[in-house]
Amino acid sequence: MNHKQTNGYLKYTGLAFQLAGVVVMAILLGQWLDKKWMLSKPYFTVTLVVVFFSAFMYKLYKELTSSE
């Protein structure tokens, strides 16, 4: 395995943990906002998960398509 290929693997090793962190952060923030606004349904939670996940995917797309 060459040096460039190794760097590529290392760059994306923590991707699953980053994604999990983003989703957990969105869930916790959404639940807090739902409780603060006393909502009976998880509107903020669902919305924030979708927004954070979309932002993460956009960031990942930009990283993968950028020329090095």
Residue pairs with C-beta under 8 A, 6 or more apart in sequence:
15 60
18 56
19 53
19 56
22 52
22 53
22 55
22 56
23 49
23 52
23 53
25 52
26 45
26 48
26 49
26 51
26 52
26 53
27 45
27 48
27 49
29 44
29 48
30 42
30 44
30 45
30 46
30 47
30 48
30 49
31 42
31 44
31 45
33 44
33 45
33 48
34 41
34 42
34 43
34 44
34 45
37 44
